[in-house]
Amino acid sequence: MKHSLITGGAGFIGSHLAEMLLARGDRVSVIDDESTGSVDNLAAVMDHPRFDYTRGTVADKQLLHRLLDEVDEVYHLAAAVGVQLIARSPISSIENNIYPTGLILEELGRRHAEGRNVKIFITSSSEVYGKNPKRQWAEDDDLVIGPTACSRWSYGASKAIDEFLALAWWRQRRLPVVVGRLFNVVGPRQTGAYGMVLPRFVDAALAGRPLVVHDDGRQQRSFAHVSDVCSAIVGVMESPASAGRVFNIGSDAPVRIVELAERVIAAAGSTSNIEFISYADAYDADFEDCRRRVPDLARLRETIGFRPRYELDEIIREVVQWKRGA
Ligand SMILES: NC(=O)c1ccc[n+]([C@@H]2O[C@H](COP(=O)([O-])OP(=O)(O)OC[C@H]3O[C@@H](n4cnc5c(N)ncnc54)[C@H](O)[C@@H]3O)[C@@H](O)[C@H]2O)c1
């Protein structure tokens, strides 16, 4: 039986991944400091005989040493997530996204030198592409971020540092690392508290409040269901061809944000209207955004035959239903 450790496993994506790995037959351990996640997300698995939970931070070296001692695979998801959270508390967010990744890689590197091979999934983000003007982003494209004076780019830059470090461990020491660049992930259990757009829209539509769209709403994003994303994460980790490589993971079907708002209003049967605010009012005066964010999924398809099961309207319906019952 495989023993997997999920850092950030009480979060939105991590809790779905925990369920999937338990269903595969793994023993699953989770560590989470509950900064943005919650044990409520793990209600379905908390009493599972092959599951254990530790409340603590991945910045705790001794705790990591103990947890990593027993595992065969690591899924490193713990991070300060999202542009809004980083904008609010940049120092702790940047540090949280870089320092623990270094600790985990070092710890696994030591085990690797002793002959124990523990494969690790490093969770990166489409934010690393910054404002690259290409219509679709492939893994070897340039990372085009803005100036350091504009703090929103620090999220993507911190994830890029994680990638550089992980790939260096592969190149220099052959530690088996897999980097996944997640694009917008949505589904039940995602909170709107940190600015994520779909749960924020659904909350507003169900409460009859206006859906607040940033800028002109014509910016494009592509949304993937969390279970499709978790299947891809598990798929790349299972693939013998994945070590030392980077994979885009998500949906390649873009939608304009204003259209997303309209589709949420329709799915919720809501009478809400749509309001527009500037980025300056939503974030701060120096905020920059990218107009279009769509992955090239050729590498993911070639490596694991990836095919998403969910379409956007189904996802919206599911999130509306979940929020109604929550
Ligand atoms: N949701 C998306 O659309 C998206 C897109 C790209 C990348 N990602 C990445 O996916 C991962 C999971 O994101 P999510 O959407 O599930 O967010 P989330 O906030 O629900 O999950 C992150 C989890 O990490 C925990 N955490 C944070 N710092 C920690 C620390 N120092 N020690 C232990 N636990 C800690 C939080 O409490 C939370 O449970 C993150 O690495 C994020 O950057 C998410």
Ligand as a Chemical Component Dictionary entry (heavy atoms), coordinates in Angstrom:
data_LIG
# 
_chem_comp.id                   LIG 
_chem_comp.type                 NON-POLYMER 
_chem_comp.pdbx_formal_charge   0 
_chem_comp.three_letter_code    LIG 
# 
loop_
_chem_comp_atom.comp_id 
_chem_comp_atom.atom_id 
_chem_comp_atom.alt_atom_id 
_chem_comp_atom.type_symbol 
_chem_comp_atom.charge 
_chem_comp_atom.model_Cartn_x 
_chem_comp_atom.model_Cartn_y 
_chem_comp_atom.model_Cartn_z 
_chem_comp_atom.pdbx_ordinal 
LIG N1  N1  N 0  -7.533 27.081 -6.825 1  
LIG C1  C1  C 0  -6.903 27.417 -7.933 2  
LIG O1  O1  O 0  -7.523 27.854 -8.898 3  
LIG C2  C2  C 0  -5.397 27.263 -8.035 4  
LIG C3  C3  C 0  -4.789 27.675 -9.237 5  
LIG C4  C4  C 0  -3.417 27.549 -9.361 6  
LIG C5  C5  C 0  -2.677 26.985 -8.331 7  
LIG N2  N2  N 1  -3.303 26.583 -7.190 8  
LIG C6  C6  C 0  -2.461 25.992 -6.137 9  
LIG O2  O2  O 0  -3.091 24.834 -5.610 10 
LIG C7  C7  C 0  -2.742 24.673 -4.233 11 
LIG C8  C8  C 0  -4.001 24.470 -3.401 12 
LIG O3  O3  O 0  -4.841 25.611 -3.560 13 
LIG P1  P1  P 0  -6.377 25.645 -3.113 14 
LIG O4  O4  O 0  -7.116 26.340 -4.181 15 
LIG O5  O5  O -1 -6.808 24.311 -2.653 16 
LIG O6  O6  O 0  -6.308 26.683 -1.901 17 
LIG P2  P2  P 0  -6.617 26.485 -0.343 18 
LIG O7  O7  O 0  -6.306 27.794 0.313  19 
LIG O8  O8  O 0  -7.964 25.923 -0.160 20 
LIG O9  O9  O 0  -5.518 25.392 0.055  21 
LIG C9  C9  C 0  -4.251 25.685 0.569  22 
LIG C10 C10 C 0  -4.127 24.951 1.887  23 
LIG O10 O10 O 0  -2.807 25.107 2.396  24 
LIG C11 C11 C 0  -2.885 25.363 3.786  25 
LIG N3  N3  N 0  -1.636 26.028 4.157  26 
LIG C12 C12 C 0  -1.192 27.249 3.767  27 
LIG N4  N4  N 0  0.026  27.489 4.294  28 
LIG C13 C13 C 0  0.359  26.390 5.032  29 
LIG C14 C14 C 0  1.489  26.030 5.807  30 
LIG N5  N5  N 0  2.539  26.856 5.944  31 
LIG N6  N6  N 0  1.500  24.822 6.424  32 
LIG C15 C15 C 0  0.450  23.958 6.303  33 
LIG N7  N7  N 0  -0.654 24.248 5.571  34 
LIG C16 C16 C 0  -0.697 25.456 4.946  35 
LIG C17 C17 C 0  -4.138 26.193 3.954  36 
LIG O11 O11 O 0  -4.677 26.179 5.271  37 
LIG C18 C18 C 0  -5.070 25.511 2.952  38 
LIG O12 O12 O 0  -5.787 24.445 3.559  39 
LIG C19 C19 C 0  -1.924 25.907 -3.858 40 
LIG O13 O13 O 0  -0.546 25.590 -3.907 41 
LIG C20 C20 C 0  -2.262 26.911 -4.955 42 
LIG O14 O14 O 0  -1.232 27.844 -5.175 43 
LIG C21 C21 C 0  -4.633 26.715 -7.019 44 
# 
loop_
_chem_comp_bond.comp_id 
_chem_comp_bond.atom_id_1 
_chem_comp_bond.atom_id_2 
_chem_comp_bond.value_order 
_chem_comp_bond.pdbx_ordinal 
LIG N1  C1  SING 1  
LIG C1  O1  DOUB 2  
LIG C1  C2  SING 3  
LIG C2  C3  SING 4  
LIG C2  C21 DOUB 5  
LIG C3  C4  DOUB 6  
LIG C4  C5  SING 7  
LIG C5  N2  DOUB 8  
LIG N2  C6  SING 9  
LIG N2  C21 SING 10 
LIG C6  O2  SING 11 
LIG C6  C20 SING 12 
LIG O2  C7  SING 13 
LIG C7  C8  SING 14 
LIG C7  C19 SING 15 
LIG C8  O3  SING 16 
LIG O3  P1  SING 17 
LIG P1  O4  DOUB 18 
LIG P1  O5  SING 19 
LIG P1  O6  SING 20 
LIG O6  P2  SING 21 
LIG P2  O7  DOUB 22 
LIG P2  O8  SING 23 
LIG P2  O9  SING 24 
LIG O9  C9  SING 25 
LIG C9  C10 SING 26 
LIG C10 O10 SING 27 
LIG C10 C18 SING 28 
LIG O10 C11 SING 29 
LIG C11 N3  SING 30 
LIG C11 C17 SING 31 
LIG N3  C12 SING 32 
LIG N3  C16 SING 33 
LIG C12 N4  DOUB 34 
LIG N4  C13 SING 35 
LIG C13 C14 SING 36 
LIG C13 C16 DOUB 37 
LIG C14 N5  SING 38 
LIG C14 N6  DOUB 39 
LIG N6  C15 SING 40 
LIG C15 N7  DOUB 41 
LIG N7  C16 SING 42 
LIG C17 O11 SING 43 
LIG C17 C18 SING 44 
LIG C18 O12 SING 45 
LIG C19 O13 SING 46 
LIG C19 C20 SING 47 
LIG C20 O14 SING 48 
# 
